[in-house]
Each structure stands twice: as structure tokens, then as C-alpha cells.
Amino acid sequence: MSGENVGGGADAQAGLDYQIDVSIWFALDLILARRLADSIELEPASQEDLEADLDEDEAGPIVSQSRMAPGTGAYRLVVQAKLRSGDPWRVSDMVRLLQHGTRRVPPAARLAESDIRYLLVTSAALSGGAKALRIHQPAVWPQAALPSDIAAILPPDAAGRVAVLSNYEPDRIETRIKELLTEAFRVPFALWESCRDALRAGAHSRVRRTGTNIWTRADLVAIVAQHEGYFASSPDLDDFVHPTNWSELKRLIADRHAAMIVGQSGTGKTLSTDMLFDELSADIPGLRRKRARTPEDIRHYREPGPVLFDIEDPWGRYSFDAAGRDWIDQLHGFMAGARADRIVVATSRLDVGRDAKALARLEPWAFALESEHYGAPERRQLYRRRVDRLRAFDVRLLASLSEQRVLDELQTPLEIQKFFDAMRLVEPDEARDAPDVAIRAAISRAHETSIEATIAQQIEARSDVKAAAVLWGLLIDRQSISFEDLGIIEDGLARADRSMERGIAPLASFLVAARNFRQKDNLLSIYHGRDEKGLLNTIRAHPVAARITLGRLLDLLAITPLADGTLHVERAATLLAAIKPVSELTFQPSQVAQDAIDAWLASVLAVVGADLDRQLQLAAAIGSPALVEAEIARWLLHRPRRRDAMFLMEWGPPRQDRGWAARMAASPRVKSLLERFIRERLAFGRDHYPRDFIEKAERLAGDLTPAFVDGAYETVAYGVLRSEETVFAGALRNIDACSRVLDRAIEISTPTPAEAAEWDKNWLAMENDEFSPGYVESLGDNDDGFSAREFIEAYTHELRAMRGWRALRDHPRRGDLLPQWLRILSRPQGLPEAEEMLALQPIVVGTQTEGDYWFVARQHWQGALAPALAARVTAGAADMRSRVRAVECLLTHAPDRIALISSDLERSNRYGRLADLGIELSIAVAAGARTDLTGLGLPALVLDLARLRSAVDVDEPVTIDTAVATAIAALPADSEAFRHFRTQLGMRGGVAVQTDIEWLLEHSDEQNFAVDAINCAVQQGWTDVMERATAHRFGHVAAIAVTALAPRPPTPLPREILARLDARGRPLRAAFLALLEQRPTADSIPPLLKLAADRLSNQDSHDNANSLPIARRAIAILAQHADFDLGAASTLLDIARTTDDPSLRRSITDLLATRPSLQSLLLATATARGPAALRVAAIWSLLSGR
């Protein structure tokens, strides 16, 4: 063959050297850099020059596309290297080469095996039809058909399995080796040639079969490492250092099953989520991790088994992004609904969360991760673990000696990591000769503000703006890409632009080594948001080159199948959407790309359960006017009326020409999309869709009622939504179809026993003032079941309006509809029918709605109700509210019956009921049912009870006759209300009844009733009652009892009283503070130290800093003590070290500064390594002369 190396001597040696260098290039590229193979085999039995096992489906566990669509799967790559001078390769030359084989199996025969792919690497060019075989990167395969002469000698499926890397002269291959060693693996420039020579020796030994002919990853790593190279990797969990407050995060997950991790950029929020999942996986078998980009990802998740929802940057990565508005409303609901098997973890930069005004409602789940949560020991661990990874001894020694200097300047884990990334660029002679310059430069590059500038400088220095544009376009929006796919893109772009023949992988490998990118197996992604922003800023500075390159990339993604055999049009759509808001990069896509994107948008918008919100946003932003789905997306997302510049907005249709509506109505895809929107999205957006949306949507798509019914079924499972009334209105047009929605709404609005128990627990804690105002506010914001209750009422109203009240009376779920039925009747427009009221009366007897019924009856009175009303007043309902409402109604419309009822009760000796009637009459008069009770012929006892109750109610002086007081004390107590009244009367000169006091303290759920009871017991001096009350569940009651039982100061508090110090709640602890303040003795110091560590907070949802009033007051009282020992001072410093209340911290340091014996301890704290906030507070306290 003309020009081919076929002889011996120098030509044979040159050919062998060429083969060796190709082997080294492929080994470094395929095994170490792109990680497409684990080993290569040199000079195999078939006498090919090089073989490597490649696996296209080697994607890591964080990506699922490869597993879903594996493409062509694993294959065996056979490489032949041919040093050839002179003529280029023609088709006839390739035919001979493929058929060549006297002592070996020719490539054409080997290609009969479907998992074999053949690659020729040659120094010569290609000509004619042979150019169809040309590729620009290893492991990329041509898309063009085989030339007919070549196809004729190969198996039918050989197309795409034969390729040529042409024009690779020895110098060019050596350049590739040099780039990989110095840029991807950071071998010092002075050592790269010796490293190359060591690799050549390793290749020669394998070619000559002096040992194994297999070259593994471990073999290559060892050689590169010996020459001070290193291999960057993503932050590994083995290197994770727990922040000081890690136990708080674990406790938050254990107690609430959700966490909102908030902190400044670079504090390790994402890696903390990785570690949290890793630790939880050890405790929760089968725990999965679902990355939720939109609320729909959580709402539509149906996989069995436990799951952790990972929500990264819900409101934006760098700043607040309007696309994250839906998370503002819905994240609270997801966290409130978290369970042990549905854990929710979100991470956000603090400034972004504040800009979104989203953090206040999430305070119960908030977990702060700031630089101060990495104390001196943690930051030392972060530092020292990375020192050992520096390869060069001189650089490692310099880093080790500079530890204190570096940690004094760098605070966050990201900055420490970036410092070591910079140190890996330091040459050994630089570390020896100019150590100060090297350290100063590394610190400068590590500061967060310089990360973006550094990546820009690196790209500019390499003249790699086009490659940077491609990488930005492929990796934006937290995407990743495999090196196989990157190779295909490289090849396609090189065909269109010869200046890109160098490829994109060299820059990618360089940025991996600089730790601007992550590499997990063969998957590539951006390391941090700052790196992505640095990429963007770089290409914005070169708009023309960037636009041209991104346009070619867009075309390539739209038409070129990647390694899995499919078009990645979604990447093209994401890229086009990302370019739109960047004015320097905006361009008009080609028709080919636009058509492909339109087709993809139409297909994904037809798939139920996918990310509809994101798809609509994409369609509206980048879909062409010819795409009806894009037009409907723009119609659905139009916002002509804004209620708030940033948040709540009102929907309204955009202006369209007359033909537009007809075109939309003519497409069946419009109806499908609108149905999907109604089912999956209408109720859940942050913006409001008014009721006229129903009519306007049906003009475009016809009847949409079934979709509204399905949408209502989903909607009732949520709290407050913006457009639930529109969904319900559309659904209730077919009220029979809504029976399943009603069943679900009733189930959701009825608390389970566990939910009821949780509510009781939180209610008691709020009564005892255990929660901060911010947390109480968040509990009040809990809107679970709101939409379900709204639907039940809408259903009840619609059923009564459509079919009359008898449909409600006869409804199988009448009992569940009663509250809404009566609420409708209580409104001015309710207007109940006479028969309706009569029919309702026996239904409501004994239910929680009976009071509502008599309220309505008072508004819409019918004389026919008088007998039933009198009977209910005589009998007395179980609950106080129903009894009062009935008496109000009777006193308003049939007052003459009250005397008869009183007489009947006296005759039947029902004095307990008679006593309650007196109280109820007093309340009814106060509510305006009648001006007074004179002239009704009531018994004197009833009038006395009503008069006294009225006086007590307004806290007027009470005049009570001894005989009346005795008579009242002798009455049987049928109700809690009467016991409470008699207790109030006992404190105002009446006869206190101890059994009332004991009953109220043991049984009453009304805190004010129990407080009145203990105050009465204190007034009466009932010590046994007070002693039992020190352990009362209401903190206010226990506080009164403890205060009453405490001995006179300065006698120390007895042990049995101090035992109550551990009880939760603000009232009891405040009482102890008051008692201890009266006793400035040494005995008071231990309990005051315990109270100084109290965590009860006054922080509301608008406070940035915490406020701990109990702890602050404890410190103020301690300041009154003459002195205390070193142990107490150490305890106080521990509190100051861990508290998040700045005023408390400063109060502690001020206190210690006033004690000369403790100033040295405070000075040591100020100068020692530790939390910066504590050191600053200590310094200021000492300087201010405290």
C-alpha cells in the first residue's frame, strides 16, 4: 500500500512509537479523564494495536436517563494505529485494510460480532468517500451511511461501528498527552515529560508481553501520582465534617420529618443534604431520594416506600426567581405534611429566601447553616483532611505550616476547598522560593467573590470561549452530561467549525481538575452556582462567538442522537429558554431547531403527570406561533392584572384576532392540554384564575366539566389555594359526579386520632407559652383541610340551590353536611323555608351544630318551633354554647315559657339544671336577647343567680346575702360553667366549695377556669390543693401554686419546689425567676444557671436574631450576686458559645467582665480560637470596662 509503514528498521520503530503514544493517549483519555473504560489491552492475541472495553450505560446513580434508555449498550472498541505519510486514505485503501489479515482475524470479520466497533487512528488525511468515516474524538461514531464499497464487505449492521481519527500526526498526539497530564491531572510542567516516558515504558512492557498486557485504571493512577499529578473528584462524604449544630438538624428530622436548611453561599448546604440522606439511609431501609424541581414533583410522587424529597434552591440559585413563586405557598404545606416515610429537605441561600419573603412561614423547620457553625475544630478537620491530598511534598509542607494563617482568613467550607484547589496549581519550586506569594495568591482565589473572576481568567488564558459556551449551554439548570455525549457534540461542532477541532473535553477536564466542575464516574456537572455564573459572565464578554457557537449547539442537540440513541431536544429547549433573558446571547433559532423543539414541546405536554408548570413556561417562552400548545401556554400564563408587583397576579386572556380562537378550537390537542391544566395546575398556582375562566376555556375546547371534577378531587387534599373556587364551580355543574370528591373532602377534613392528639399537644404547649411567637404564627398558618371544607360548603350550597333542602335532608352524608347547611342559612341570603327549619330541628338535637341551629332560628323565627325549643331548654344540651343559644332564642321569641320551665325544674327537683338556667339567662341578656329579666315571673333563686353572674362577668362588686350564698353553695353542680361561677363567687364573698375547685383543676380544659380555681384555693389556704397543683398541666396554675407555697425570703426554695424547675412553659419559669430574685444567695446560683440555658424564645417571624427572655432575665439576676466560682463562669461561657441570642451573649460577657477574678478567663476566651461572635462580645465587654 503506497505510503504505508510496512517494512522494518526506522520506519518500523516509528510505527511502534506511534502505536505506543496512541495507546497512552487513549488510556489517559478513555480511562482516567472521561472514565469510559476501566482498562485497555495492548497488542492482543488478534494483533490489533489496542483494545478497550467501553460501556455506554456507565451513568452514575444520580442520573436515570441511561437506565431508562440505554442506547446501544456496552461494546468492545478495537483500535488500530497507522503512521502513514504521503497519500490520504481512499475508500479502496480502507477496504483493503478492513479485509487485511493473514495471521489475524481481519477487522471486517471481527465486525460480524455486533458488540465490536473498529477505530483507525492515523497520521494521514482522508479523501473522497472515506471522509464519511471521519470523527474528531475517540468513542464518537459517524452518523453518515458507509460508502457503498465498504458497506459491501461488512455486515449489514456495521454502519456507525467503523470510524477514523485522521490527521493525527505524532506531534498532535503528544500535544494531547501533554494537555491531559498538565491540565486534567495537574502534573507539574517540569515533570510531564518524565511522566510521559514512564507511561511509554509501561506501554512497551505490555506490548512486549514482559508481564500482563492489561493496563488498568489503578496502574495509570499510580504512574501519574508518582509524578505529583492528582485526580479531582466531587466533595466526598468521607471528607464531610459535621457542623457544630448537626444534632439540631437530626432532631428536626426526627421530630418534624422536614428541614429548611438556610445559610450563606458556600456553607455546605447541598453536601449536608447528601450526608443527611446517607445517615438516614442507614436507619430507614429502602429510603429513596427524589430531587424535586417543582411542587408537582412532590404532589405527583406515587412510588412505594420511604422517600426523602430534596428541594434545592426553590426560589432561585443566585437571586429570587419569579419561577419559584409556587414554592412560596406550597413548601409550607409539604413540610407541615411531612412524615417519617415522606421526609422533606430544602436548601436555600439566606438572601434569596429573604428576598422571596418565604422564610417566615417555614420557621418551625428552619435550620441555619452559617460559617459560625464550623468552629475551630471543624475547620481544622476540613483543612487537614485536604492537606494530605496535595501531591507535591513542598506544597504539602507549605500548606501545613500555613494552616493558622489560612483559617484566620477563610470561613466557609467552600472557601477552604477553593484554597486547596488553588494550591494544587502551585509548583514545588514556587512553594520553596516564594511561599508567601503562593499562599497569598491561593487565599485570594479562594475568597468567594473571586471565584467567578478566576474561572473567567482561566478560560480567557486558554482562549476557550467557544468551548466554555458549549459547556454552559449543556450544564445550565443543574444538568449533567456524560463524556460519551460530550464526544458526540464535540464531533458535530468540529465538523461545522474547524476552530473547535481541539474539542470541549480538554476544557471540561481542566475545570474538573480546578474543581469548577464535578465528575462522578463519566458524568460531568457544575460544582457550584458561582462557577456557573463565572461561565456565563465569560461568554457574555464575547457575544458574537458565543451566539454563533450556541446556535450550532442548539441545532446539533435538535437533530443529532446522543449515546443513548435518542435526540436530546429537552437540552435544546432548556438552552433556548436560558438564552432568552440574556440580551448578549439572544438569537433566532434555525427553523430546524425550532421545529424540533416544537415537536418535543407538543409531545411532553401530552404526557400526564410530567412537570406541567415547567413545560408550560418553556412552551410560552420558546414555542413558535405555529404550535397550538405554545399559544395556549401563553394564553394560560397571561397576567394583565397585577395585585402585587412580585407575587399575586390575576389571570386574564390576551387580546387575539378573531381567527385565533377558531384555530385553537379546531385542534383536539387544545382540549387535551386545557384538560390537563385544569386537572394538574389550575388550583395550585400562586396566581388567581377567576370564575370566568371556565366560560373562556370552554369557548376554545368545549365541555371541560370532567376535567374540573378530576381537578376538584385533587384540590380538596390541600390547604388555602388561589383558584380552588373556580375549580369547584366548574366541577359542581355535574353534582352527581362530585360524590367521590365529597367523600374525599369529608375524609380529609375529619382529623385522625393521631392528628387530634397532635393538636391537643400543641394546644397545651401554646396555653403554657412554650412556643415562640413566630412558631405560634406558623401553627396558625396551618391551613390543612381548608380546601376540603370549602368544597363541602360549595357542594352543600349548590345541592340546596339545584335540588332543594330536601336533597340535603335525605343525603347519605347529611351529618357531615350539617355545619355547612346551617352556615348557609345563617347568612342574610340564606332564607330558610318554614318546613326546612321544622325538619332540621330533630336532626340537630345533641349535635355540635345545635347551637348554630338555634342561632338561625332566632333570626328566622317560626312559632311552631316554640314547643321543641322549650323542651330543649328544659332538658339542657350537653355543651354550654348550645344551651345559651337556645335560651337566647327563647328569651327573644317566647319569654313567657321561661317561668313555666323554671317551675317544672323546681317541681322535679332539678336544681342543677335550674342553676345553669340562671347563668344562661344572664349570658343571654348580655348578648342582647332582652334588656332584663323583670316581669317574667322567675324564681328568686334564678334571678339571684343571673344578677350575681352578671356582676361577676363585668367584675363589679358583689353584694351577696349569707342565706343566698349558702343556698348557692348547696346547689348540685350539673355543669362546668356553674362550678366556675360558684368559684368566682367564692372569691368575692360567697361560699367556696372545695369540690368545685378540685373538679376544675382536674377536669377543666379552660385555663382561666383552672386559674380561678387555684387562686380561690390560695385564698382559702387549702395547702393540699396547692401542693397537687404544682404539677398541673397548665403552667399558669402551677406558677401560682409554687409562688404561694414558697417560704418567705431569704429562706432558700425547698427541694420539692425546685423539682418543678424542669417543667416546660414560660409562666412557671418566670415565677421561679421572681422567687430567685428575692433570694440573692449561693443556693440560687445553680437554678439560675439552669434558667440561663433556657431556650424559650420571643422571636417572631420578622426577627432575624433570636430573643430568649427567660435566659436574659436569669443573667440579669445573676449580676446581682456578689460572686460565683469558675465552674459557674465556664457554664455561662458554654451558654454564650452556643446561643443564637446576641443580647444574651453580650450580657454574659458583660457580667464576667465585672468580676475581676474572671476577667482573665474572659480574656482567654477573646484571644482563643472559637466562635467569632463570642470572641467579639468578649473583647467589647473587656474594652468597655465592664
Secondary structure, 3 states (H helix, E strand, C coil): CCCECCCCHHHHHHHHHHHHHHHHHHHHHHHHHCCCCCEEEECCCCCCCEEEEEECCCCCCCCCHHHHCCCCCEEEEEEEEECECCCCECHHHHHHHHHCCCCCCCHHHHCCCCCEEEEEEECCCECHHHHHHECCCCCCCCCCCCCHHHHHHCCCCCCCCEEEECCCCHHHHHHHHHHHHHHHCCCCHHHHHHHHHHHHHHHHHHHCCCCCCEEEHHHHHHHHHHCCCCCCCCCCHHHCCCCCCHHHHHHHHHHHCEEEEEECCCCCHHHHHHHHHHHHHHHCCCCEEEECCCHHHHHCCCCCCCEEEEEECCCCCCCCCHHHHHHHHHHHHHHHCCECCEEEEEEEEHHHHHHCCCCHHHHHHEEECCHHHCCHHHHHHHHHHHHCCCCCHHHHHHHHHCHHHHHHHCCCHHHHHHHHHHHCCCCHHHHHHCHHHHHHHHHHHHCHHHHHHHHHHHHHHHCCHHHHHHHHHHHCCCCEEEHHHHHHHHHHHHHHCHHHCCCCHHHHHHHHHCCCEEEECCEEEECCHHHHHHHHHHHHCCHHHHHHHHHHHHHHHHHCECCCCCECHHHHHHHHHHHCCCHHHCCCCCHHHHHHHHHHHHHHCCCCCCCHHHHHHHHHHHCCCCCHHHHHHHHHCCCCEECCCCCCEECCCCCCCHHHHHHHHCCHHHHHHHHHHHHHCCCCCCCECCCHHHHHHHHHHCCCHHHHHHHHHHHCCCCCCCCHHHHHHHHCCCCCCCHHHHHHHHHHHCCCHHHHHHHHHHHHHHHCCCCCHHHHHHHHCCCCCHHHHHHHHHHHHHHHHHHCHHHHHCCCCHHHHHHHHHHHHHCCCCCCCHHHHHHHHHHHCCCCCHHHHHHHHHHCCCHHHHHHHHHHHHHCCCCHHHHHHHHHHHHHHCCHHHHHHHHHHHHCCCHHHHHHHHHHHHHHHHCCCCCCCCCCCCCHHHHHHHHHHHHHHCCCCCCCCHHHHHHHHHCCCCCHHHHHHHHHHHCCCCCCCHHHHHHHHHHCCCHHHHHHHHHHHHHHCCHHHHHHHCCCCCHHHHHHHHHHHCCCCCCCCCHHHHHHHHCCCHHHHHHHHHHHHCCCCHHHHHHHHHHHCCCCCCCCCCCCCCCCHHHHHHHHHHCCCCCCCHHHHHHHHHHHHHCCCHHHHHHHHHHHHCCHHHHHHHHHHHHCCCCHHHHHHHHHHHHCCC
